Amino acid sequence: MEHSLFFRVAGVALLWSLGEACTIIAVGKDASATGYPMVSHSDDSGPSTTDVRLVRVPRRKWPKGSKRKLYEWRIPYPRMVSLDMAPEYHPQPGQVEFEAIGEIPQVEETWAYWDTEYGMQNEWGLSIGESTATAMTAGWAATKDKPWGKNRVGIEDLTKLALERCKTARCAVQTMGDIAVQEGFYSADTGNPSAPALSGSSEALVVVDPEPGDMWVFNVLTGKGNASAIWAAQRLPSDHVAAVGNSFTIRSLDLKDPENNLFSPGVTELAQEMGWWHPSNAKFPGDFDFFGAYGYQPSRENTPAEQIESMSHLLAYYSGRRMWRIFSLLSPAEGAKLNPDLGNLPRTEDPYPPSVKAPKHSVTREMVMQTLRDHYEGTAYDLTKGMAAGPYGNPNRGPIKGVTGQWERAISMFRTAYSYVLEARPASRSITWFGYDAAHGTVWMPFYGASVGPAPKTHAGHGLNMSTFNQNAGWWAFNLINQYSDLNFQQINQEVRGKAEMIHQEAVKAVKEWETMDLAEVEKHSNAFAVKKVDEWWAFAWQLIAKYGRLVTTFNESNTGVDYYGQMYPGWWLESPDVGFTLWSPPGPFHGIPDGSKCPKLLSLAASDWSDWSQWSQWSQWAAWLPTFFALGGAYVLGKRHGRALPEPQDHGYVMAP
């Protein structure tokens, strides 16, 4: 059988397309401290701009025979322009309505929900977290500019449709799966047929509900012939925590247990046809390794030979490290059983589970938030350590080009547009905790899933985008401080986290006070709280700029109001040969010695040269610096230790953005 059913591999340049490389953390009701499930999502948007509006989609009744239009949603502002969608998506001056790429019968009544690029939480508390994943297939939207496109629904519309039509997680995964099969599924991160991006051609979700309190993981990819869809959903134990980091996680799909496993018709057929799975691989009757069969495993059939090893390393640890870290932080006993260096690929032996057990009612909302802020601090993979972090422990890693290598992929990313923690609580008391920009420098504001009106203008106003600075936009307040923190991440971010914790405690107190209010009052108070705290964050930004500017720490205008050494470089960094501070001499070097390079040769001391006084004069200058060079022995070792906290790049590393 020809295994190039989807792609002719010759000449294909596989793209690293996890532009929407998001992370999901989910907590079952019996593991949750509140007794209700939670799910979170970080929208790590990549290089593109992102429409950062938090949009309220109202409940609505529809005339008989109405149609629900399907769209190719955009990532930048505006992500949608349509009179058929929420009022915030209606055309503004100069905007043209998007053209639908399909339609399905509308239901009689649709529920209200909070919406971003993906649907988040509806009025019944049904809540969804998203993460782009890898797959062995790819599909494209059936738009006019893509004559090869056959599909009409992406994960954007699928999540929204689930929230519009369902109250339970089981209903949500079944609804999304059925529509994906019927209309054909595509991923927004799939590249094009000449360069299909298998590293971003599928989607993974975790869906939770307040009643009955279920937690389901949902995996979907395009089907045979770049059309239709293949999907699976699995109910996870209620006393578990789950982690998804840009890969499928359904390993053992039990085809004989429909109570806990749902899937598309003929779910194994394509895998068998293509040789990706065989019934003999089953560990028990009815067992099907969904990720093992359909997850993207770099091979000669789908990846240029020179990229197989580096792509495999990239995918394995880009996903696996986050899974290990989430499990370790939220369920330390179970996390300790896992190998952090295992990686997470479809054919990984003894792979990570989709979820692990946590002590009863042990995981708090704040633990999930702290995990979203993580850079592997205190581990061998700590991104705040090493030469790449600079003198002030900056975990952020910008784009690269033309140099092979790989960074660790943190949970908290500088390129996050927003993140949220969704508490699925009954009786119209579910909460969307919504925070702008990188999680390590955000405050999650509480908005109720059953709110009857929109978010405040700081979060939902027209024109809120990433390309136009706007002091009326909540996103810009948080982004400004996070960008400024790069000057001295260690000190500024520590202060930022302290301020964020103060506001969070105010929010927790406020939520308790709002519990007895009706929804209209709650909405008024939650919106006012968000506006007030965004204003405080702007004021905080100006304070930080004044305090940490000029590479000193400024407190006031008194004679002792400036700490000249407040941002002093640490000794390990100054003493590193890479920096060059302690190597400076009149004849050089002046800019440090890159790791692995040799020091400049001393001038010749051969007897025949001694008669040349100018030569001796130059040597005498070097001699004066000899004590410094000898003293650098220990410093050089220290510098090497700091500079090599991360693994050495492979000979055939893969150029990537973090």
Secondary structure, DSSP 8 states (H G I E B T S, - for coil): --S-SS---TT------GGG--EEEEE-TTTBTTSS-EEEEEEE-TTS------EEE--EE--TT-EEEE----SSS-S---TTS-GGGS--TT------SEEEE--SEE--EEESSSEEEETT--EEEEEEE--S----B--TT-TT--B-B-HHHHHHHHHHH-SSHHHHHHHHHHHHHHH-B--TT-EETTEE-GGGSEEEEEEE-SSS--EEEEEEE--GGG-S-EEEEEE--TTEEEEESSS-----EETT-TTTEEE-TTTTHHHHHHTS--GGG-SSTTEE-HHHHHS----TTTS-GGGHHHHHHHHHHHHHHHHHHHHHHHSHHHHTTS-TTS---TT-SS---SEEE--TT-B-HHHHHHHHT-S-TTSTT-TTSSGGGTTTT--------S--------SS-TTEEEEEEEE--STT--EEEEEES-GGG---EEEETT-SS---HHHH-TT--SSS--TT-HHHHHHHHHHHGGGSHHHHHHHHHHHHHHHHHHHHHHHHHHTTS-HHHHHHHHHHHHHHHHHHHHHHHHHHHHHHGGGSEE--SSTT-EETTTT---HHHHT-TTT-GGG--TTS-SS---TT----------GGGTT-HHHHHHHHHHHHTHHHHHHHHHHHHHHHHHHTSS----TT------
